[in-house]
Amino acid sequence: MTPMPTTASQHRPDPAKTPENRPETADDVANTTMVREAAAGGVHGLETSHEPLVSCHDLSVGYGGEPVCAPATFDLIAGQVLALVGVNGAGKSTILRTCCGLLQPLKGQVRVLGHVPDPRSGTQRAVLATDLGQESFFPTLTVAEHLQLVCFGHGVVDADEAVAELLEDLDLTRLAGHLPEELSSGQRRRLALASVLVRPRRVLVLDEPEQRLDRVTRLLLADRLVEERESGGGVLMVSHDPEIVEEAATHVLLVGRDTRMLSVDEGVRAIEEGLQ
């Protein structure tokens, strides 16, 4: 299995092409140099320090002023995989979307690399790779062209090599010349995952990435998440798959009426009990 293009990978962005060189906010201006070095693998302190990649304190999330779950408090640091577990509708995806800045907190605080999350920020887009389950593809681009476009947008060096390796690892090589409408549901899911795995990042945010994947591919995904944490990245994910959580997670947050941190073993049991 080939390494993922995180900060520790050989497929690093070209600083002249990456979005963080086009600052859009005051925070972007202040952090342009830091993010450029981080994306290129130059800021090793974030890989070993306890500086949170994502931090939430008494975070209350919901819609129309109504919370969907009890407040959440956690820190995600480099080298960790935090799995959010709970029954359907518990509020797991709402927490993810709030952490990405797509929803505003009802109360409490959330920070991404020390800043209020803002999906419009070039800084955040450079370090945060998200797959929230909302697949969107250009209808006239092939599978390989989609991944090459992502590489171009993030200034990935050796993009052809990076794309070829990922196509092979996700069993998409034979589909490289196919259009999205020619793919099955599971194949489209693998393409969506490939689109976030092929780009540089510090934090990977995934909402039920195991959806529509066969067991072999789910186990491959678990292995990749382990590689992600071992290479110094952080992962924040929602999952209903006990095998993925057991294999990849370092911490578990149970989301619901009593949102709280669990051990990985306790999180796996919570999933299994919820499936019964």
N, C-alpha and C positions, 0 to 999 in steps of 0.2 A: 504494500500500500504506500502511496507516495505522500510526502508531507503536504499539509495545507499551506496556502500562501498567507500565513499570519506574519507578524513582525519577525519571527524567527526563520522565515522561509527564504528561499533563493529568489522567488518571484516578487520583487519589490517594486514600488511605484516610482515612476520618473517624477522627481520633484517639480519639474517644469510643467507637468500636465495635470497634477492632482488638484482637486477642487479647493483645497485649503489655501492655495495661492491666490484665490479670489475672495478675500474676506468680505463678509456681508454685514456683520454686526460688530459692536465694540468688543464683544468676547472673541470673535473671530480674529480681529486685529491683534488682540493681546496674546492669542494662542497659536498664531500661524506658525511660528518657528517650532514650538513644541510639537504640534501635530505633524508637521512635515518630517521632523526627526523620528517621531514615534512610528509613523506609517512606514518609514524607510528602515526601521529597526535600529535607529540611532539612540533612542531613549530607553536604555535598559533598566533604568531605575523603576519604571512602572511595572516591569515584569517581576521584580523581586520585592518591591516595597509593599506596605500595607495601605497605600493610598487607594481608596475605593474607585473602581471604574464606574459603578452605579451604586448610589446610596439612597435609601428611603428611610424616613423617620416619621412614624405615626401617619403614614400615607393613607388617606381615605380617598377611595375612587368610586365613581358612579356616574349617573346620568340625571339631569334635571334637578341637581341638588340632593338626590337620594343615593346614599351609599349602597353598593351591592355586596359588600363584605366588611368584616372588621378591619381596622387599620393594619397596615403592614410596616414592619421595621426590619431592614436587612442592609448589609453591605456586600457587594460583589467585588472581590479583588482579583488581580491577575492570577491565573492558575486555578481558578475555581469554576465549577459548573453548578449553578443554582437552579434546581428544578422546582417549578410551581405545580403543585398537585391539588386535586380536589374534584368534587363532582361537577358535572356540566352546569354552567350557569353560576358557578361560585364566585366568579370575578377575576379569574386568572388572566384571561386575555385583556380585561380592562386594566389590570395592573401593568401588563406589558405595554399597552398603547399609551398609558400615562407616562411610563418611564421613557418612551420614545418621543414624548411631547405632542402626541396626536390628540390627547385629551388633557384637560386641565385638572389638577388635583382638587378635590372638594376641600380637603384640609391637609395639613402636614407638609412635608418637604420631600422632593426628589431631585437628585443631582446626577448628571452624567459627566464624569471627569471634572467634578467640582462646579459645574455650571447648570443652570436651569435648562432642561432639554428643550430644543427647538429644531424641528425637522427641516426648517429653512436654512439652518446654519451650515455653511460649508465645512466648518470644523467638525460638527457632529456627523455629517454625512461621510466624512473621511475616516472616522474611527468606528462608526456604528454600522454594522451590516445586519439588515433585518429581513426576515421572512415571516410575515404575519398571516400567511395562508391565503392571501389575496393575489392569485396568479394573474399576471398581465404580460402578454407577449406581443411583439410586433408580428402581424400575420404574414408578412412577406419576407421575414428573416428566418434562416434555417437555425437549427439547434446550435451549430458551431458559430454561426454569425452572431447569435444572441450573446454567447459567452465572450466572443471577441469584442463586441461592442461594450460590454461591461468592463473588460480589461482596458480598452481604450479610454473609457470615461474615468478610470481610476489610475491611469498611468502605469499599468503593470508592464514591467520589463519581461521580455521573452514570453509574450502573450501566447504565441502559437504553442509553445511547449506547455505552458500552464493549462491551456484549454485541452490539449491532447491528453495530458495526464488525468485530468478530471473526467473527461469523457470516458476514458478507460475504466477508471475507478468506479464510476456510477453506471457502468454498462450502457453507455449512450453512444459509443463509437460508431456502431452500425446505423445509428439514427442521426449522425452528424449533419447529413444533407437534407433531413426531413423538415417540413414546416410544422409549426405548432398544431395546426388542425389535423395533421396526420398522426399525431401521437395519442396514445391511450391516456387515461386519467393518471395512472401510475407513472407513466413516462413523463407527463407534464409536471408531476410532483418532483421527479428527480431533476428535471431541468430547472425548476424554481430553486431547489436546493443548490444545484451547481452554480446558479447565478450569484448566490451569496458566498459560496465557498471559494470561488475563483478570484475574488477581489481581496486586497489588503484590508485589515481591520484590527481593532483592539478588542471590540466587544461584538459578540454574535448573539442576536436576539431571534428566537425561534418559537413560533406558536404551533404546537402539535406537529412537529416535523415528520412524525411517523405516519401521518395520514396517507392512506392509499399505497403504502409501501409493503411489499412482501417481507417475510421474516428475514430472509437473507440480506435484503437491503437495509432493514432496520438495524440488524447487527452491524452492518458496515457503517451505518450512521453513528452508532454508539462508539465504534472504534475511532471514527473521525473526531467525535467530541472529546474523547480521551486525548487524542493528538493535539486538539485545540488547547486544552488546558495545560498539557505538558510543554507546549511551545510558548507559553506565557500569555495566552489569550484568556478572556473571560466569556462565559456563556450564561445567558439568562433565557430559560426556556420553560414553556408549558408542555407537559407530557402526561399521557394516560398509559404509557407503555412501561410496565414494571421492569422489563429487561433492560431497556435503555437507561432508566433511572438508576437501577442497581449497578450497571456497568460504568456509566459516565458521570453521574452526579457526585459532587463532594458535599453538597448541602441541599436540604429540601425545605420548602416553605409550603405548609398546608394552608390553603386559602378557603375561607368560609366564615361562619359565624364566630369562630374562635381562631382567627389567623395567627399562626405561630410556627416557629422553626421546629423541625423534626430531624432526627438522625436519618441517614439514607435508608437503613433497614426499616425504620418506622414509616418512612414515606412509601416504600415499596409495599408494605402491608396495607397502608391506607388505600393505595391504588387497587390492590387485589381485592380488598374488602368491598370497595366501591363497584368493582366489576361483577361481584356475585349477585 
